[in-house]
Amino acid sequence: MSYSRTALGALLISCAGCIDRYVFLDAHRDASSELSQDGADGAVVTDVNDAMPPDVPDVVVPVCTGNPITQLRAFDGTTCAIRRNGQLFCWGVRSRAMNSSADPSTPLLVATDVTSVVSGGGVGIGFQLCFIRNRTVFCAGTNTDGQVGRPPGPGVVPIDMPNELPLAGVEQISASNLHVCALLPRGTDGQTSVACWGNAGDNRTNNAGAIQPTWGTPNVFPVTRMLSGVTVRSIHSAGKTNYAVVDTGSGMSLVGWGRNEFGTFPDALADLVTPSTNLPSTSSTSMLTGLFVSPRLVCQTSALLPSSLECIGATDSGVLGQSPGVTTTWRVPGSPPPIAVMARQPLVAVGSNENAPASGFACVVRDDARNRVACIGSNGFAQLGASTEMMSASWRDVVSAGPVGDGSDITHITAGAAHGCVRTTLDGVFCWGRAGCGERGDMLGTTSCTPVPSGAPSEPLRVPNRVVIPCS
């Protein structure tokens, strides 16, 4: 998969947010470029405990010098990683659904020759997992609303027999609870189209009048037909809202369709689409450099504020306030001064649960220490790491005054509905937050796999857990 560079740079699939998040910038360091390439493919067993904080248990992990992780994605109850050779590993509630006899906290090889992966659904509401292979989309999982690309029905499409969608040249995919979208190549007319399938309610598939038996058929529409001379850089889905980031030549704008249930589309409080015209609405984001989305919280980085983060959405989790309500005006979260994100390479992740109030949180890799992570917002499942508060309106270090992981710089950060993960230059993966679903790579949490916490933060392991992912 390739993308042309612009003044703002190339599209980076780094998974920095809850359901679907992408960053575009001019200084992305590819995961493989930071690793020694002179070793043979496969595992070299190395003890790296000397580089870890003193309270991290001793562990010997494989270092895959020729087959590093190139994509790390967190979802609601599940985490997935793709290695350079296309192997897709997942752990958490979805891995249990794909193999009922497997330990959900152990990475499971679920597919090969994969270049990108997304997952929708959530804890207690079914799931779908879609991936790109040879620029074609394949989906597996529950299909109650046609979200795997077949007519809606009961049962589960197994991961070893995924449904192949009738779409060619797919460049990117995004997914939410009950629908999936795919970015298609530019046509001969110069327009870029998007295909969406699954639940058409609230105009999630830009086809509000579709009847349920047809929900599994992709609805293809030109996302740029009311904007001439633009290039679509990425698409995103979270909750009932979809976003396309378009390059106008003088800056970035957002095109949206679906429902703006939690105020996560700028300056709009109603459905994003006029049903009579069925056209996406647009919003100027002015020199956007990164977009990070989740159902209840959306954040951006901008060339106008190169060292800050701005967010919109629900105001009940501490990120944007601590009382019910929404804001569709960008705000800088946290007590001043705001945390400094890495200006040239913003590594940001946001997470929230569509069905759980006060669940939004945001995490950033600090610019002053690129092996440290600070988070703000909901902490019911210890998403903020060392903090013992149920939520915080101030930034908190995930590891108090120390690095997250093995001490090396962080290259990827991602967040699910209630957990976060990073990948380091030493190819280490470390996760924190909710553990009850297995998404953290262990089952040491005291809670079950539930979307809503009770009482004080309920995950006793404050140090991020190292996830050992096979090399091949």
C-alpha positions in Angstrom: 0.0 0.0 0.0 1.5 3.4 -1.0 0.6 7.0 -0.7 2.0 10.1 -2.3 3.6 12.7 -0.1 2.3 16.2 0.3 3.6 19.2 2.2 2.2 17.6 5.3 3.7 14.2 4.4 2.6 10.6 4.0 -0.2 8.7 5.6 1.0 6.7 8.6 -1.0 3.8 9.8 0.1 3.9 13.4 -3.2 3.2 15.1 -3.1 6.1 17.5 -6.6 6.1 18.9 -9.6 3.9 19.9 -11.5 2.5 16.9 -9.7 3.8 13.9 -6.9 6.4 13.9 -4.3 7.5 11.5 -1.6 10.2 11.5 -0.2 12.0 8.5 3.1 13.8 8.9 6.5 14.3 7.2 8.9 12.6 9.6 7.5 9.2 10.4 10.1 6.7 11.2 9.1 3.3 9.9 9.1 0.6 12.5 11.6 -1.5 10.5 14.0 1.3 9.9 14.9 1.6 13.6 15.9 -2.1 13.9 19.0 -3.9 12.9 18.5 -5.6 9.6 21.7 -7.6 9.5 20.2 -10.5 11.5 18.4 -13.5 10.0 14.6 -13.6 10.0 13.2 -15.2 13.1 13.7 -14.9 16.8 16.9 -14.0 18.6 16.4 -14.6 22.4 17.7 -11.6 24.3 17.4 -10.7 28.0 16.5 -7.0 28.0 15.5 -6.7 31.7 18.4 -4.3 32.5 16.7 -1.6 30.4 13.4 -2.0 32.2 12.0 -0.3 35.4 12.9 -2.3 38.5 9.4 -3.4 39.2 8.9 -5.2 35.9 9.1 -8.9 36.3 12.1 -10.7 34.7 11.2 -12.0 31.3 13.1 -13.3 28.2 11.5 -12.2 25.0 12.1 -12.8 21.3 13.6 -10.0 19.3 12.5 -10.4 15.7 15.4 -8.6 13.9 14.1 -9.4 10.4 10.4 -9.4 11.1 9.4 -6.4 13.2 6.0 -5.2 14.1 4.8 -2.7 11.6 1.3 -2.0 12.9 -0.2 -2.1 16.4 -4.0 -1.6 16.8 -6.1 -1.6 19.9 -9.9 -2.1 19.9 -12.6 -2.6 22.5 -11.4 -5.7 24.4 -8.8 -6.7 21.8 -5.4 -5.8 20.5 -3.8 -6.8 17.2 -0.3 -6.6 15.7 1.0 -7.1 12.2 4.5 -8.2 11.5 6.5 -7.2 8.4 5.8 -10.6 6.7 2.1 -10.0 7.0 1.3 -12.2 10.0 -1.6 -10.9 12.0 -1.7 -11.7 15.7 -4.6 -10.8 18.0 -5.2 -11.2 21.7 -8.3 -10.4 23.8 -12.0 -11.1 23.6 -11.9 -11.5 19.8 -9.2 -14.1 19.9 -11.3 -16.1 22.2 -14.2 -15.8 19.8 -12.0 -17.0 17.0 -10.6 -19.9 19.0 -12.7 -20.8 22.1 -10.0 -23.1 23.4 -7.3 -20.4 23.4 -6.1 -18.3 26.3 -7.5 -14.9 25.2 -4.4 -13.1 26.6 -2.0 -15.0 24.4 -1.4 -13.6 20.9 -3.1 -15.8 18.3 -2.0 -16.0 14.7 -5.3 -15.3 12.9 -4.3 -14.5 9.3 -1.3 -14.1 6.9 -0.3 -11.8 4.1 -2.2 -8.9 5.9 -1.3 -5.2 5.3 -4.0 -3.6 7.5 -6.6 -4.6 10.1 -9.6 -3.1 11.8 -12.1 -4.4 14.3 -15.6 -3.3 15.3 -18.1 -4.4 17.9 -17.3 -4.4 21.5 -17.5 -6.2 24.8 -20.9 -7.9 25.0 -22.1 -6.8 21.6 -20.5 -9.1 19.1 -17.5 -8.3 16.9 -16.2 -8.2 13.4 -12.6 -8.2 12.3 -11.7 -7.1 8.8 -8.3 -7.0 7.1 -6.7 -6.1 3.8 -4.9 -8.8 1.8 -3.7 -8.0 -1.8 -5.8 -4.7 -1.6 -8.9 -6.8 -1.1 -11.0 -6.7 2.1 -11.8 -9.9 4.1 -14.2 -9.9 7.1 -15.1 -12.4 9.8 -17.2 -12.4 12.9 -20.8 -11.7 13.8 -23.0 -10.5 11.0 -26.2 -9.3 12.7 -26.2 -6.1 10.6 -24.3 -7.2 7.5 -21.0 -5.9 8.9 -19.0 -8.7 7.4 -20.4 -8.0 4.0 -23.1 -10.6 3.7 -26.9 -10.3 4.1 -27.6 -9.9 7.9 -28.1 -13.1 9.8 -27.2 -15.1 12.9 -24.1 -17.1 13.4 -20.4 -16.2 13.1 -18.2 -16.1 9.9 -15.1 -18.0 11.0 -11.7 -16.3 10.7 -10.3 -19.2 8.7 -13.1 -18.7 6.1 -13.5 -14.9 6.0 -15.9 -13.3 3.6 -14.2 -11.6 0.6 -15.8 -8.2 -0.3 -16.3 -7.4 -4.0 -14.0 -4.4 -3.9 -10.8 -3.9 -5.8 -7.8 -1.8 -5.1 -8.7 -1.0 -1.5 -6.3 1.4 0.1 -7.6 1.6 3.7 -10.4 0.3 5.9 -12.1 1.7 9.1 -14.7 0.1 11.3 -17.1 0.8 14.2 -19.5 -1.3 16.1 -21.9 -2.3 13.4 -20.4 -1.0 10.1 -17.2 -1.0 8.0 -15.9 1.5 5.4 -13.2 1.1 2.8 -11.2 3.8 0.9 -11.1 3.0 -2.8 -8.6 4.3 -5.4 -9.2 7.5 -7.3 -11.4 7.0 -10.4 -10.8 8.1 -14.0 -13.1 11.1 -13.2 -10.6 12.3 -10.5 -13.0 11.4 -7.7 -12.2 9.3 -4.7 -14.9 6.9 -3.5 -15.7 5.2 -0.2 -17.6 2.0 0.2 -19.5 1.3 3.5 -21.5 -1.7 4.6 -23.4 -2.9 7.7 -26.0 -1.1 9.8 -27.3 1.9 7.7 -29.2 3.4 10.7 -28.2 7.0 11.5 -26.7 7.2 7.9 -23.6 5.4 9.0 -23.1 3.9 5.5 -24.2 7.2 3.8 -27.3 5.3 2.7 -30.0 6.1 5.2 -32.8 4.7 3.2 -31.3 1.2 2.8 -33.5 -1.7 4.0 -32.0 -4.2 6.3 -31.7 -7.1 3.8 -29.3 -5.0 1.7 -27.1 -3.7 4.6 -24.4 -6.3 3.8 -24.0 -4.9 0.3 -21.3 -2.1 0.1 -22.7 1.3 -0.7 -20.1 3.1 -2.9 -20.2 6.9 -3.0 -17.7 9.6 -4.1 -16.7 11.3 -0.9 -15.2 14.3 -2.6 -17.8 15.1 -5.2 -18.6 18.5 -3.7 -14.9 19.4 -3.2 -12.9 19.8 -6.4 -9.2 19.2 -6.6 -8.9 17.4 -3.3 -7.1 14.2 -2.2 -8.5 11.9 0.4 -5.7 11.0 2.9 -7.5 8.7 5.3 -10.9 7.5 6.6 -11.9 6.9 10.2 -15.0 5.4 11.9 -16.0 5.6 15.5 -19.5 5.1 17.0 -22.0 6.3 14.5 -19.7 8.9 12.9 -17.3 8.6 9.9 -14.6 10.9 8.9 -12.5 11.4 5.7 -9.4 13.6 5.9 -9.0 15.5 2.6 -6.1 17.5 1.4 -7.4 20.7 -0.3 -3.9 21.8 -1.4 -3.8 24.6 1.2 -4.7 22.6 4.2 -6.7 19.7 5.6 -10.5 19.4 6.0 -12.8 16.8 7.4 -15.7 15.3 5.5 -18.2 13.5 7.7 -21.3 11.3 7.4 -23.4 9.5 10.0 -24.6 10.8 13.3 -22.8 13.3 15.5 -24.1 11.7 18.7 -21.4 12.9 21.1 -20.4 16.1 19.4 -17.3 14.5 17.9 -17.6 16.3 14.5 -16.6 19.9 14.7 -19.4 22.6 14.7 -22.2 20.1 14.2 -24.8 18.8 16.6 -27.2 16.9 14.3 -26.8 14.2 11.7 -23.9 15.0 9.4 -25.8 14.2 6.2 -28.8 15.8 4.6 -30.9 12.7 3.7 -32.4 14.4 0.6 -29.0 15.0 -1.0 -27.1 12.2 0.8 -23.9 14.3 0.7 -21.3 14.3 3.4 -20.8 17.5 5.3 -17.5 19.3 5.6 -15.6 21.1 8.3 -12.4 23.0 8.0 -9.7 21.8 10.4 -7.0 24.2 9.2 -3.5 22.6 8.8 -4.5 19.3 10.5 -1.5 17.0 11.1 -3.1 14.2 13.0 -6.7 12.9 13.7 -7.4 10.5 16.5 -10.9 9.2 16.9 -13.1 7.2 19.3 -16.9 7.2 19.8 -17.0 9.8 22.6 -13.8 11.7 22.1 -11.9 13.0 19.1 -8.5 14.8 19.2 -6.3 16.5 16.6 -2.9 18.0 16.2 -2.4 21.0 14.0 0.5 22.9 12.4 -1.0 26.0 14.0 -0.4 24.5 17.5 2.5 22.2 16.9 3.1 21.2 20.5 -0.5 20.9 21.7 -3.5 18.6 21.5 -7.0 19.8 20.9 -10.1 17.6 21.5 -13.9 17.7 21.1 -16.7 15.4 22.2 -18.2 14.4 25.6 -17.3 16.5 28.5 -17.8 14.0 31.3 -14.6 12.0 31.6 -12.1 14.7 32.7 -10.5 15.2 29.3 -12.8 18.2 28.5 -14.5 18.6 31.8 -16.3 16.5 34.5 -19.9 17.2 33.9 -22.4 15.7 31.4 -22.6 17.4 28.0 -20.7 17.8 24.7 -18.5 20.4 23.0 -18.0 20.7 19.2 -15.4 23.4 19.7 -11.8 22.3 19.8 -10.3 22.6 23.4 -6.9 22.0 24.8 -7.3 19.3 27.4 -5.7 19.3 30.9 -4.7 21.8 33.4 -2.3 24.4 32.0 0.3 24.2 30.8 -0.8 21.6 28.3 1.3 18.5 27.8 3.7 18.8 24.9 3.2 16.3 22.2 5.9 15.5 19.7 5.5 18.2 17.2 7.1 16.5 14.2 5.7 13.1 14.9 2.6 13.3 17.1 2.1 10.0 18.8 -1.4 10.2 20.3 -4.1 7.7 21.2 -7.7 8.3 22.3 -10.2 5.7 23.6 -13.8 5.6 24.9 -16.7 3.2 25.0 -19.8 4.2 23.0 -22.1 2.7 25.6 -20.3 3.8 28.7 -20.6 7.4 30.0 -17.4 9.1 31.3 -15.2 6.6 29.5 -13.0 8.9 27.4 -9.3 9.2 27.8 -6.3 10.4 25.8 -2.6 9.4 25.9 0.5 11.1 24.3 4.1 10.2 24.0 5.9 13.1 25.7 8.1 15.3 23.6 10.6 15.8 26.5 11.0 12.0 27.0 10.1 9.8 24.0 10.0 6.6 26.2 7.3 8.1 28.5 3.5 8.3 28.1 1.1 10.7 29.8 -2.7 10.2 29.9 -5.7 12.2 31.0 -9.4 11.3 31.5 -11.2 8.2 32.6 -9.3 5.8 34.9 -11.9 3.2 35.8 -9.7 0.4 34.5 -6.4 2.1 35.2 -6.1 3.6 31.7 -3.9 6.3 33.3 -1.5 3.8 34.7 -0.1 4.7 38.1 -2.9 7.0 39.1 -5.4 5.8 41.6 -8.2 8.4 40.7 -11.4 7.3 38.9 -10.7 10.2 36.5 -8.3 13.0 36.1 -8.5 16.4 34.5 -4.7 16.7 34.6 -2.1 14.7 32.7 -0.7 11.7 34.6 2.4 9.6 33.7 1.5 6.0 33.0 4.7 5.0 34.8 5.5 7.5 37.5 8.7 9.3 36.5 9.8 6.4 34.3 9.7 4.9 30.9 6.9 2.7 29.5 8.4 -0.6 28.6 12.0 -1.4 27.9 13.5 2.1 28.1 13.8 2.6 24.4 11.8 5.2 22.4 8.2 4.6 21.5 7.3 4.3 17.8 3.6 3.4 18.1 0.8 4.1 20.6 -2.8 2.9 20.4 -5.8 2.8 22.7 -8.9 0.6 23.0 -12.0 1.3 24.9 -10.3 0.8 28.2 -6.6 0.0 27.6 -3.5 1.4 25.9 -0.5 -0.2 24.2 2.9 1.0 22.8 5.5 -0.5 20.6 9.2 0.5 21.2 12.3 0.7 19.0 13.4 -2.7 20.4 10.1 -4.2 19.0 8.6 -4.6 22.5 4.9 -4.3 23.0 3.6 -3.1 26.4 -0.1 -2.7 27.4 -1.9 -1.3 30.4 -5.5 -0.7 31.6 -8.3 -3.3 31.6 -7.1 -6.9 31.7 -10.4 -8.8 32.1 -10.8 -9.4 28.4 -7.2 -10.4 27.8 -6.5 -7.3 25.8 -3.5 -6.3 28.0 -1.8 -9.6 27.3 -2.4 -11.0 30.7 -5.4 -12.0 32.9 -4.3 -10.5 36.1 -7.1 -8.0 36.5 -9.7 -8.4 39.2 -12.6 -7.4 36.9 -14.4 -9.5 34.4 -14.6 -8.5 30.7 -17.2 -5.7 31.3 -17.6 -2.3 29.6 -18.3 -0.3 32.9 -16.1 -0.4 36.0 -17.4 -0.2 39.5 -15.8 1.6 42.4 -12.1 2.5 42.4 -9.8 1.6 39.5 -9.9 -2.1 39.5 -6.7 -3.2 37.8 -4.0 -4.0 40.3 -1.0 -4.3 37.9 0.1 -0.7 37.4 3.2 -1.4 35.4 2.5 -2.0 31.7 2.5 -5.7 30.8 5.0 -7.0 28.2 3.2 -8.9 25.4 5.3 -11.6 23.8 4.3 -11.9 20.2 5.8 -14.8 18.2 8.3 -13.9 15.5 6.8 -16.3 12.9 
